[in-house]
Amino acid sequence: MGRRRKQTVKIVRRKLPELFLCPKCGKNTVSAIINKKSERATVICSNCNLNSSFRLEGQMAAVDAYCLFVDNYYGPQRAEEAPVG
């Protein structure tokens, strides 16, 4: 009789997404392009052509650029719509 073989546990490493959710059209079509030479980040939705470009701050990744893009999209509109008091 032999003994049971030891099971190996695979560790699944999660990867950051390449496409993000568009705040305007709601589809998963937003991509962030980072150009380190010119220190600019460009975020573009391939469905509704919503885009934004801004300066890089430190070690910025595509996720960070997307977060700034969404903050800029929702920021000024939400402040005007919010009731005071």
N, C-alpha and C positions, 0 to 999 in steps of 0.2 A: 504494500500500500504506500502510496505517495502522499505527501501533504499538499494542501491547497496552495495554489500559486498566489503570490502577493499582488493585490490590485494596485495599479498606479493611478494616481489622481492627476488629471490634467488641469493645469491652472490656465483659465481663459483670461487673456489680457484684453481689456476693452480698448478700442481705438476711438480717437476723436472723429466725429463725423466730417465729411467733406461738403455735404449739402445741408442747408439749414432751412427752417420754416420761415416763409415770407410773412411779415406782419400785415401786408396789404391784401394779397390774394389767397393766403392760407395754404399754399402748396410748398412742397419740399424742394425748392429750386434756387435757393440763395447760395451763392458761392463767394468766398472771401479770397481776394488775391492780394498778397503782400509783396511789395517791391522794396527790398532792403537797400538797394542802391539809392533810390530817390526818397527813401524813408516815407512812403505813402502806402496806405491800405485802401483798396477799392472793394466795395461790397455791391454785388449786382444780382438781381432776380432775373432769371432767364425767361420767366413767364410773363410778368407784367412790366419789365424794364425799370423797376424801381432801383435806383442806385445812389451811392454815397461814397465820397472819397475824403479821407482825413489823414492827418500826420500820425506817424507811428510814435508811440511813447514807450521807450525801453524795449524789453523783450516781449513783444506782442505776438500772440499766435492768432490763427484764423478765428478761433472761438472768441477771443477778446475783441477782435474787429467786429464780429457779428453782434456781440453784446452792446458795443458802442452804437452800432447801426440801429438796433432796436430801441435803445434808450433815446437816441435822437429822433426816431420816428414817433414814439409815444410821448416824449417829454413835453414839448410846448403845447400840444393839443390837450393833454390831460390837465395841465395847470389852468388853462382857461375854462374848461368845462366843470371843474370841481367847485362845488358851492362853498362859500366862505361862512364859517361859523359853526 
